[in-house]
Amino acid sequence: MNSRARPIRLSDVAKAAGVSHGTASNVFSRPEIVREEVRERVREAAEKLGYGGPDPKGRLLRAGKVNAIGVATAEPLSYFFDDPFARVVMSGIGKACDRTGAGIALVSAANDEHLAWNIGSALVDGFIVFCLEGGSRLIDLTRERGLPFVALDFGVDDPTIAALGVDDAEGARMAARHLAELGHKRFAILSLEFDDGGHGPASPERARSAVYAGTRDRISGYLDAISGAGVDPASVQIYETLNDEATTHAGLEYFFAADEPPTAILAMSDKVALIALEWLAERGIQVPGRVSVVGFDGVPEGEVSEPPLTTIAQPMAKMGSRAVEIILGFDGTVRREVMAVELVVRNSTAAPGS
């Protein structure tokens, strides 16, 4: 004999209260249409049997809509809280969900097996996917759910992937052109990853062939603008970072060990740029007196850094809110939308030697 007690069902409550299953169901879902004495009788029976009410998951699944969005990344869960770009995008997602009453489920995992389980079991109407670059497995798993999803970045030229992004190449051209117009001739680039896990010095040729499209497009934009200003792209120092402190410090040490260190640094994220500002300040290297720094993202921390950071601002919060609109209003159309970026000039850039 099975010693495990069978879960108490709504049908058990209905039988104990002497009412139909439909009446018992209405007591929990539409109590206003049931007479008070019947409601009391059903609730007393439910309390006596230990019935806690209908499973909300089952009710939502039967309705075909759960009114929740999954926000997925192949990065550790801390990414949503630690990365400045992710925090601002999440604020846009959160405000859009507040307006519509939708919930948010953060989906992440330390390994592929857990990621597959978390995406497969998430009770959501669709997914907003972070970190498309290097996250092909994440996209595959999301596709398998058969739910609408939108990637926050293009990453790959796949027209079947709904995506929101910016013109990375044009944003990079704006940044490098700004420095060239100030008169800079010695450039260095603190790059994001070219492919999974790589970091260290790189040639312009290798950088232009990066696997990750966003990195590749930004490198191309930087080098195109530098070349257009009459500077040989081969003279540009490039260091591939992991968008973290250790590899950014290594890149700066590499640049400033050269006989002619750069007077202008193009950082491929504001996070890297802000790390660079701290490193330079600790060593008494004046910004922008000795070296100018330009970031890419437009995170709030850049407004209050010392000095305030010149950057290419993405509409991060708008990207988050627009992604929510696409998921909740999904009509079968695969949308690929490019949002405008803006050069925000602050005090981290000036003419060389100013």
C-alpha positions as CSV (number, residue, x, y, z in Angstrom):
1,M,0.0,0.0,0.0
2,N,1.3,3.5,-0.9
3,S,1.9,5.4,2.3
4,R,2.1,8.8,0.5
5,A,-1.1,10.7,1.0
6,R,-2.9,11.8,-2.2
7,P,-3.1,15.6,-2.6
8,I,-6.4,17.1,-1.7
9,R,-8.2,18.2,-4.8
10,L,-11.0,20.6,-5.4
11,S,-13.3,17.7,-6.2
12,D,-12.7,16.4,-2.7
13,V,-13.8,19.8,-1.3
14,A,-16.8,19.9,-3.5
15,K,-17.9,16.4,-2.4
16,A,-17.4,17.2,1.3
17,A,-19.4,20.5,1.0
18,G,-22.1,18.8,-1.0
19,V,-21.8,21.2,-4.0
20,S,-20.8,20.7,-7.7
21,H,-17.2,21.0,-8.8
22,G,-18.1,24.2,-10.7
23,T,-19.6,25.8,-7.6
24,A,-16.5,25.0,-5.6
25,S,-14.3,26.4,-8.3
26,N,-16.3,29.6,-8.3
27,V,-15.9,30.0,-4.6
28,F,-12.1,30.4,-5.2
29,S,-12.1,32.2,-8.5
30,R,-15.4,34.1,-8.7
31,P,-16.8,34.3,-5.1
32,E,-19.1,37.2,-5.8
33,I,-21.5,34.9,-7.8
34,V,-21.9,32.3,-5.0
35,R,-24.3,32.7,-2.1
36,E,-22.6,33.5,1.1
37,E,-23.8,30.4,3.0
38,V,-22.5,28.2,0.2
39,R,-19.1,30.0,0.2
40,E,-18.8,29.5,3.9
41,R,-19.7,25.8,3.6
42,V,-17.1,25.3,0.9
43,R,-14.4,27.2,2.8
44,E,-15.1,25.2,6.0
45,A,-14.7,22.0,4.0
46,A,-11.5,23.2,2.4
47,E,-10.1,24.2,5.8
48,K,-11.0,20.8,7.4
49,L,-9.4,18.9,4.5
50,G,-6.3,21.1,4.4
51,Y,-7.0,22.3,0.9
52,G,-5.0,25.5,0.2
53,G,-6.8,26.6,-3.0
54,P,-6.3,26.0,-6.7
55,D,-2.8,25.8,-8.1
56,P,-2.2,29.2,-9.7
57,K,0.2,27.7,-12.2
58,G,-2.4,25.3,-13.5
59,R,-5.0,28.1,-13.8
60,L,-2.6,30.3,-15.7
61,L,-1.5,27.5,-18.0
62,R,-5.1,26.7,-18.8
63,A,-5.7,30.3,-19.7
64,G,-2.7,30.1,-22.1
65,K,-1.0,33.2,-20.6
66,V,1.0,33.7,-17.4
67,N,1.6,37.5,-17.7
68,A,5.3,37.1,-16.9
69,I,8.5,37.6,-18.9
70,G,11.7,35.6,-18.6
71,V,14.9,37.6,-18.7
72,A,17.6,35.2,-19.7
73,T,21.4,35.2,-19.8
74,A,24.2,32.7,-20.0
75,E,26.1,34.8,-17.5
76,P,25.9,34.2,-13.8
77,L,22.8,35.6,-12.1
78,S,25.0,38.3,-10.6
79,Y,25.3,39.8,-14.1
80,F,21.9,41.4,-13.7
81,F,23.1,43.3,-10.6
82,D,26.8,43.9,-11.2
83,D,26.9,45.0,-14.8
84,P,26.0,48.7,-15.3
85,F,24.5,48.1,-18.7
86,A,22.4,45.3,-17.5
87,R,21.1,47.3,-14.5
88,V,19.9,50.1,-16.6
89,V,18.2,47.8,-19.2
90,M,16.6,45.9,-16.3
91,S,15.2,49.2,-15.0
92,G,13.5,49.7,-18.3
93,I,12.1,46.2,-18.3
94,G,10.9,46.6,-14.7
95,K,9.1,49.9,-15.3
96,A,7.4,48.4,-18.4
97,C,6.3,45.4,-16.5
98,D,5.0,47.6,-13.7
99,R,2.9,49.5,-16.2
100,T,1.3,46.3,-17.5
101,G,1.2,44.3,-14.3
102,A,3.5,41.6,-15.7
103,G,6.0,39.7,-13.6
104,I,9.7,39.0,-14.3
105,A,11.6,35.8,-14.0
106,L,15.4,36.0,-14.0
107,V,16.8,33.0,-15.8
108,S,20.5,32.1,-15.5
109,A,22.7,29.2,-14.7
110,A,26.3,28.4,-13.9
111,N,26.4,25.6,-16.5
112,D,24.7,24.4,-19.6
113,E,22.7,21.7,-17.9
114,H,21.2,24.0,-15.4
115,L,20.5,26.6,-18.1
116,A,18.6,24.1,-20.1
117,W,16.5,23.2,-17.1
118,N,15.9,26.8,-16.1
119,I,14.8,27.9,-19.5
120,G,12.7,24.8,-20.1
121,S,10.8,25.1,-16.8
122,A,10.4,28.9,-16.6
123,L,6.7,29.8,-16.4
124,V,6.7,32.8,-18.7
125,D,5.0,34.1,-21.9
126,G,8.3,34.9,-23.6
127,F,12.0,35.7,-23.1
128,I,14.2,38.8,-23.3
129,V,17.7,37.4,-24.0
130,F,20.9,39.2,-22.8
131,C,24.3,38.4,-24.2
132,L,23.4,37.0,-27.5
133,E,27.0,37.1,-28.6
134,G,28.6,33.8,-27.5
135,G,25.1,32.7,-26.4
136,S,24.1,30.5,-29.4
137,R,23.1,27.8,-26.9
138,L,20.9,30.2,-25.1
139,I,19.1,31.1,-28.3
140,D,18.7,27.4,-29.2
141,L,17.2,26.6,-25.8
142,T,14.9,29.6,-26.0
143,R,13.7,28.6,-29.5
144,E,12.9,25.1,-28.2
145,R,10.4,26.5,-25.8
146,G,8.3,27.7,-28.8
147,L,7.7,31.1,-27.0
148,P,8.4,34.5,-28.5
149,F,11.8,36.0,-27.6
150,V,13.8,39.0,-28.4
151,A,17.6,39.4,-28.1
152,L,19.1,42.6,-26.8
153,D,21.8,42.9,-29.5
154,F,22.0,41.5,-33.0
155,G,25.1,39.4,-32.6
156,V,24.5,37.3,-35.7
157,D,22.9,38.1,-39.0
158,D,20.0,35.7,-38.6
159,P,16.7,37.3,-39.8
160,T,14.7,34.7,-37.9
161,I,15.9,36.1,-34.5
162,A,13.9,39.1,-33.2
163,A,16.4,41.6,-31.9
164,L,16.8,45.1,-30.5
165,G,20.2,46.7,-30.9
166,V,22.2,49.7,-32.0
167,D,24.5,50.4,-35.0
168,D,27.7,49.4,-33.2
169,A,29.9,50.4,-36.1
170,E,28.4,53.9,-36.4
171,G,28.7,54.4,-32.6
172,A,32.3,53.5,-32.7
173,R,33.0,55.8,-35.6
174,M,31.4,58.7,-33.7
175,A,33.7,58.0,-30.7
176,A,36.9,57.7,-32.7
177,R,36.0,60.7,-34.9
178,H,35.5,62.8,-31.8
179,L,39.0,62.0,-30.6
180,A,40.5,62.5,-34.1
181,E,38.9,65.9,-34.4
182,L,40.5,66.9,-31.1
183,G,43.8,66.2,-32.7
184,H,44.8,62.8,-31.4
185,K,47.1,60.6,-33.4
186,R,48.1,57.8,-30.9
187,F,45.1,55.6,-30.3
188,A,44.5,52.4,-28.2
189,I,41.4,50.2,-27.9
190,L,40.3,48.3,-24.8
191,S,38.1,45.8,-26.6
192,L,35.5,43.4,-25.5
193,E,36.0,39.7,-26.3
194,F,36.5,38.5,-29.8
195,D,35.3,35.0,-29.0
196,D,34.8,32.9,-25.9
197,G,37.4,33.5,-23.2
198,G,40.1,35.3,-25.1
199,H,42.1,38.2,-23.8
200,G,45.4,39.9,-24.5
201,P,47.1,42.0,-27.2
202,A,45.7,41.7,-30.7
203,S,46.5,43.0,-34.2
204,P,43.9,45.1,-36.1
205,E,43.6,42.2,-38.6
206,R,42.7,39.7,-35.8
207,A,40.3,42.2,-34.2
208,R,38.5,42.8,-37.5
209,S,37.8,39.1,-37.7
210,A,36.3,38.8,-34.2
211,V,33.6,36.1,-34.0
212,Y,31.3,38.3,-31.9
213,A,29.6,40.7,-34.2
214,G,29.2,43.5,-31.8
215,T,32.9,43.5,-31.0
216,R,33.8,43.2,-34.7
217,D,31.5,46.0,-35.7
218,R,32.9,48.4,-33.0
219,I,36.5,47.6,-34.0
220,S,35.7,48.2,-37.6
221,G,34.0,51.5,-36.8
222,Y,37.0,52.7,-34.7
223,L,39.6,51.7,-37.3
224,D,37.6,53.2,-40.2
225,A,37.3,56.6,-38.4
226,I,41.0,56.5,-37.4
227,S,42.0,55.7,-41.0
228,G,39.8,58.4,-42.3
229,A,41.6,60.9,-40.1
230,G,44.9,60.0,-41.8
231,V,46.2,57.6,-39.0
232,D,47.5,54.2,-40.0
233,P,45.3,51.6,-38.3
234,A,48.3,49.3,-37.9
235,S,49.6,51.8,-35.3
236,V,46.6,51.4,-33.1
237,Q,47.2,49.3,-30.0
238,I,44.4,46.8,-29.2
239,Y,43.9,44.8,-26.1
240,E,41.1,42.2,-25.8
241,T,39.5,42.3,-22.3
242,L,36.9,40.2,-20.5
243,N,35.1,43.4,-19.5
244,D,36.5,43.1,-16.0
245,E,39.1,44.7,-13.8
246,A,41.9,42.2,-14.1
247,T,42.1,42.2,-17.9
248,T,41.5,46.0,-18.2
249,H,44.4,46.6,-15.9
250,A,46.5,44.2,-17.9
251,G,45.6,46.1,-21.1
252,L,46.5,49.5,-19.6
253,E,49.8,48.2,-18.3
254,Y,50.5,46.9,-21.9
255,F,49.6,50.3,-23.4
256,F,51.7,52.4,-21.0
257,A,54.7,50.2,-21.2
258,A,55.2,51.3,-24.8
259,D,57.8,53.9,-25.8
260,E,54.9,56.1,-27.1
261,P,51.8,55.4,-25.0
262,P,48.4,56.4,-26.4
263,T,47.0,59.8,-25.9
264,A,43.5,58.5,-26.6
265,I,41.8,55.3,-25.3
266,L,38.6,53.9,-26.9
267,A,36.9,51.6,-24.3
268,M,34.3,49.3,-25.7
269,S,32.1,49.5,-22.6
270,D,31.6,52.1,-19.9
271,K,32.5,49.5,-17.4
272,V,35.9,49.2,-18.9
273,A,36.3,52.9,-19.3
274,L,35.4,53.6,-15.6
275,I,37.9,50.9,-14.5
276,A,40.5,52.7,-16.7
277,L,39.8,56.1,-15.2
278,E,40.5,54.7,-11.7
279,W,43.7,52.9,-12.8
280,L,45.0,56.1,-14.5
281,A,44.1,58.3,-11.4
282,E,46.0,55.9,-9.1
283,R,49.1,56.3,-11.2
284,G,48.9,60.1,-11.5
285,I,48.2,59.9,-15.3
286,Q,46.0,62.9,-15.9
287,V,42.7,62.6,-17.8
288,P,42.3,64.3,-20.2
289,G,45.6,66.2,-19.8
290,R,47.8,63.2,-20.8
291,V,45.2,60.8,-22.1
292,S,41.6,61.0,-23.2
293,V,39.1,58.2,-22.6
294,V,35.8,57.5,-24.4
295,G,33.4,54.8,-23.2
296,F,30.4,53.0,-24.9
297,D,27.0,52.5,-23.2
298,G,26.0,55.7,-21.4
299,V,25.6,54.2,-17.9
300,P,24.7,56.6,-15.0
301,E,28.0,56.1,-13.3
302,G,29.7,57.9,-16.2
303,E,28.0,61.1,-15.2
304,V,29.6,61.2,-11.8
305,S,33.0,59.6,-12.5
306,E,36.2,61.7,-12.0
307,P,36.3,63.2,-14.6
308,P,32.8,62.7,-16.0
309,L,33.1,60.2,-18.9
310,T,32.6,61.0,-22.5
311,T,30.7,58.1,-24.0
312,I,28.5,56.7,-26.8
313,A,25.1,56.5,-25.1
314,Q,22.7,53.7,-26.0
315,P,19.0,54.0,-25.1
316,M,19.3,51.2,-22.6
317,A,16.2,51.7,-20.6
318,K,14.2,52.2,-23.8
319,M,15.6,49.0,-25.1
320,G,14.3,47.2,-22.0
321,S,10.8,48.7,-22.2
322,R,10.5,48.1,-26.0
323,A,11.5,44.4,-25.5
324,V,8.7,44.0,-23.0
325,E,6.2,45.5,-25.5
326,I,7.4,43.1,-28.2
327,I,6.9,40.1,-26.0
328,L,3.6,41.0,-24.4
329,G,2.2,42.2,-27.7
330,F,3.7,39.4,-29.9
331,D,1.7,38.9,-33.1
332,G,4.0,36.5,-34.9
333,T,6.2,39.2,-36.5
334,V,9.9,38.9,-36.1
335,R,11.1,42.4,-35.4
336,R,14.7,43.6,-35.8
337,E,14.9,47.2,-34.6
338,V,18.0,49.5,-34.6
339,M,18.0,52.3,-32.0
340,A,20.0,55.5,-32.3
341,V,23.1,56.2,-30.3
342,E,24.4,59.5,-29.2
343,L,27.9,61.0,-28.5
344,V,27.8,62.5,-25.0
345,V,30.9,64.7,-24.6
346,R,32.0,65.2,-21.0
347,N,35.4,66.1,-19.3
348,S,37.3,62.9,-20.0
349,T,38.3,64.1,-23.5
350,A,40.3,67.0,-24.7
351,A,43.0,67.9,-27.2
352,P,46.3,66.0,-26.6
353,G,48.5,67.7,-24.0
354,S,45.8,70.1,-23.0
